[in-house]
Amino acid sequence: MTLAISHVTKRFGETVALNDISLTIERGEFICFLGPSGCGKTTLLRIIAGLELAEEGTVKLEGNDLSQVPARHRNFGVVFQSYSLFPNMTAARNVGYGLECRRRPRQEIEARSAEMLRIVALSDHAHKLPSQLSGGQQQRIALARALATNPEVLLLDEPLSALDAKVRDSLRLEIRDLQRRLGITTIMVTHDQEEALTMADRIVVMDTGRIAQVGTAHELYEQPSSRFVAEFIGRMNVLPVEGGKLAGLPLGLPDSAQGATLIGVRPEDVRLHANPVVTDGAACTILPAQLRNIIYIGNLAHLVLALDGVEHEVTAEMPGHAYKTIAEAAHIGVEFPASTVKVLA
């Protein structure tokens, strides 16, 4: 089902939560609304669900305007951060609750609940109460309940944020695999960039009630349209340049960056040289730097460096087993390969 959001605006008092939002979501897509707290992503999800009303604009499903359709009649499955399971009901009854509300025959409810529990690999836990299940299992029950009614759209409101890291990583893959198998149009709200990059077909990056950029994980990471997107998606060294020079030193920028006043370089693209022999005229000039800090995280090491005349420090990323060569060098050179430089608006 194609979901079309057109010029949606929402205010809370004098605060503009959503400012002229337009977006089309195709049938079977997995979309993530990503952004910092207060950017409007949850408000937009609630408007799609029918839990909030837009002051301006429309939400249409297959061309049908949903503005006057109550949430209970939209046939959207919703999974909340807090699970919202009924503590006095078994897992099977929780899964079938939506069908009970629709007054479906008991035999149909039991068969559908069993099917959904099998899909989320919890058939053996059908008769357990929520208190007898782990957090990850409870969230899978909530997901099964949302899917049991065959919704046209699945809405996920930060469904993994309450779980520990290992369970979260596992459930990301499970949810993504399930969504692909069912082919259901899915919208998820998250502030976790890794979650969005891992799961989404397209990511909608939001900032202060507006859409900053829409794209695939690769597009957003490699071609950020603004400084905000560049710094929010992954890590980015942001450097002011003038006339192709950084602090008066030539950088050997690509043609696309000529005239730029602000450039970005990802930490993994920064090249470090131990005791470099600096030569003029190189395509990528090597700049002298001083090592300020080393953040060792096992497989990776983040090296924080200062460049003469540059206000902000630069972070370089390299394999954890290789940083000692740089750390023990008498002199360090920093190189920004021209092909990795990104122009930032």
Number of C-alpha atoms within 10 A of each C-alpha: 16 17 20 20 21 16 16 20 21 23 15 8 7 6 10 16 20 26 17 16 19 16 15 13 18 15 16 18 20 23 24 26 26 28 27 16 13 13 22 23 29 21 21 25 20 17 20 27 24 21 14 15 20 21 11 15 17 21 24 18 18 12 11 12 14 18 16 8 12 14 17 11 9 16 16 20 24 23 23 18 16 16 19 13 22 14 12 12 15 19 31 25 22 25 30 27 21 18 22 15 8 9 10 12 10 12 9 13 22 15 11 21 27 19 15 23 23 14 13 16 13 18 16 9 17 18 13 15 19 23 13 14 14 12 19 19 19 21 25 26 28 25 25 28 28 27 25 22 20 15 16 18 26 22 24 22 20 19 24 24 15 15 16 11 11 9 15 18 15 11 19 16 14 14 15 16 13 13 18 14 9 11 13 20 22 26 23 25 25 23 19 16 18 13 21 26 20 13 21 21 17 22 25 23 26 24 20 18 23 20 22 16 18 20 17 17 20 11 14 23 20 15 15 24 18 15 17 16 21 25 16 19 21 14 15 23 18 20 19 17 21 15 15 19 14 18 16 13 16 20 22 20 24 17 9 12 19 14 13 17 17 16 19 21 24 23 20 15 19 19 15 23 18 16 15 16 9 12 8 9 9 11 14 18 21 25 20 19 20 16 18 13 13 17 13 15 10 9 10 15 20 20 21 18 20 18 18 14 10 14 11 13 17 24 24 21 20 19 14 15 12 12 18 12 12 17 16 11 14 10 16 20 22 23 18 23 19 19 13 16 19 26 24 21 13
